Amino acid sequence: MPIPTPHIAAKAGDFAPTVLMPGDPLRSKYIAEHYLTDATLVNNVRGVQGYTGFYKGKRVSVMASGMGIPSIGIYSYELFNFYGVENIIRIGSAGAIHPDLKLRDLVFGQGACTNSNYARQFGMPGTLAPICSYELLEKAVNKAKESGYSYKVGNILASDTFYDDGGSSAIWGKMGVLAVEMESAALYLNAARAGKKALCICTISDHLLTGEELSSEERQISFHDMMTLALEIA
């Protein structure tokens, strides 16, 4: 497929090898304006903002994924396969389903459980377990230790449902799953298929067991530890 693609208006070379990918376009804009220097808007199709700039002299990009597996499935596929992107680090919010997690804790998704059928397209003769890049995970854990951040590493749940009528998300906790979000499985599967690297870093924004939650404004601007860590390992 030639570029620009149907969903990204950028030209060849507009993206850095590593792209940070929040779900919210406003968070993408916030990162570009507050963390990057010489940031240039390279995509705004459907209001999904993508920027490329510099962090401590290193060229890096940030672009929103939108919400859910279908949306990040499209954007990560096009970035990996048409724009030469090598690494995508998802930075987003997640709901805790582990009793030891607290609001604003970091979670690194070593593996992504899912209730989605996204993997069926690959025609595997069994169940494929989507996992992150160990190289990116190791960098993230080392940086978190160095910085003194509160974090956990383990399985997360990439769910197709936000309003969970049956209350099934919390059940995954009995198998040690840490938190629920909505994008990681598609990102990890696309990375595996393209031979690229991906990692999902989430900040706990609400807790399914206690009912605690951050406001939408807090979710947008207060995830400093997550944003800084992702930029440091990019």
N, C-alpha and C positions, 0 to 999 in steps of 0.2 A: 504494500500500500504506500502510495506517495505521501509526503507530508507537505503542508499541514494535513492532519487527519480529520475525521468528522467531528472530533471533540476537543482537539488541541490546535490552536492557531499558530503555535511557535514554528520557527524555521529550524533547519538543521544546525546543530551546535548551540542552540539557545539554552539547553539544559546542561547543567554540570553532571558529572558522573554519578553523584549522590543527590537524591531528592528526598527532602523531608516532606511527609504527607499527613497533615492534619485533616480531619473531616471537614471542618468549618472554613469556608473561604475567608471569613473575617479573622480567623486565627492565622491563616497564611499571610494575610496583609499585615497583621500585628507583628509577626516574626520578621517579615521583610523590613518593616519600618523601625523596629526596636533592636534588632539583633544583627542585621546585615548592613554592610556599607555598599554604596553604589548599586543598590538593588534596582533592577529593571523589570517591569511587567512584561512577561513573555506570553502569557495566555490569559484571556478573560472570556472565553466562549462560555455561554450560559452562566456567567458570573463566577465561574470556577477559576479563581485567581492563581496564577503561577508566576513566581519571581525568580530571578537569578542575580546573585550578588556575591559578596565576600564576607567570610567570618574569620577574623584574625588572619587575613591574607589568603585564605583558602576559598576557592570558588565553590559555591554550593547553591542548590536550588530548593525552593519550597513551593509546593502546589497542593491545593485542596483535593480531596478525593470524593467529597459528597458523603452521604450516609448510606451504609449498607453494602453488602457483598456485590450486587450487580454494578453499583457505581464505581467502587474501587477496582472491580474487575476490569472495567473498561479503561480507566485511566492508567492503572499500572501496566496493563497489557500494551497499550500504545507507547508508554514511556520505555518499557523494556525492549519492545520489538521494533519500534520505528525511530526512536530518538536516541538510542545508544546509551540509555541510562543503565548503570551497573548495580546500583544499590538504592533501595527504597526503604526508608525508615518511617514507619507509621508512628505518629505521635497523636494520641487521642485520649479520650476519657473512657472509663470502664466502671461497671458496678461490681462491688466486691461480693463474693459468695464464700469467702473464707473468713472465719472468725478473728483471725489474727491481723487482718488488714484494717487500716484506718484511712480516713479521708486524707487525700493528698499523697498517700504512699505510692511508690512506683511499682509497676508490675512489668516484668519482661516475659513476653510470650514465647517460651521455648517450643511449645507445640500449640496447635489450634484445633480444638474439638469444634464440631459444627453440626447444626441441624439442617444445613443447606444441601442442595443437590448439585452445587457448582462443580464438584469433582467428577460428576458422571460424564461430562463432555470428553474426558480423556480416555474413556473406555477401558479402565483398568479392571483386571479380573479379580477384584477384591476391594478392600477398603484402604485407600491411601491416606497415610497420616501426614498432614501438612506441618512442616517444622520450619523454624527460622534458620538463618545463617549462623553457624557456630562462631564464625569469625567476628561478626557484628555483635553477637551476644556476649562473647568474651570481653570485647572492648567496652561494652556497656556496663557489665558487671564490675570490671576493674575501675572504671571511672566513677561508678556509684560508690564503691568502697572508698576510693581516694577522696571523694567529696563528702562522705559521711551521710549519704542519702538513705532513707528508709526504703527498702525494696524487697521484693520476692521474685523468684524465678520459677516458672512452672507452666502447666497447661492453662490456657484460657479458652473460653467458649465464644466462638463467632456465631451469633444467633441471627436468624432472619426476622425475629420478632422483637420489637421494643416493648410494646404493650402485650405482655405475656398472659393471656387469658387463663391458661391452665396452671400458671405458677411453676412451670417446669424448670426454669433456669436454675433455681436454687438447688434442685436435685443433683445437678452436676457436682456440687460441692462435696458430696459424699465420696466421690472418686478423686478428691484432691484438687479439682479445678479451682483456680484462684478467683477468677473474675469473668464477667461477661461483657463483650463489646460486639461489634457488628461487621468487621472488615477483615480481620487477620487471615482467615482461612483462604479467601480468594487471593490475597496478596502473596501468601506463601506458595500457593499452587501455581500462580502465574510465574513467580520467580523460579520455581523448580523446573517448569516447562521450558522457560527461556534460558536456563543455565545462569541465572543471576542471583543476587543476594537480597534478602529482606529481613526486617526485624520489626516487631510491633512493641512499642513502649507505651504504656498507658499510665495515666494518673487516676487514682480512685476518686471519682466524683460523687458517688453515692454508694450506699451499703444496703444490699437486699435483706440482710439479716437484722439490721438495727433501724432502718428507715432514715438514716442521716443522708443529707445531700448538700451539694454546693449549688449556688445559683447559676443561671446561664452566664451572667457577667463574670463570675468567678471562674467558670470553666474556660472562658475565652482568654482571660488575661492573667490568671494567677498560677499557671502551670510552669513557672520559671525553671524549676529543677529539671523537668522533663525536656523542655526546649533547649536548655543549655547543654544537658548531657548529650542529646542527639546531635547538636552542632559540633560538640567536641569530638565525637567519634566519626563524623561524616567524612 
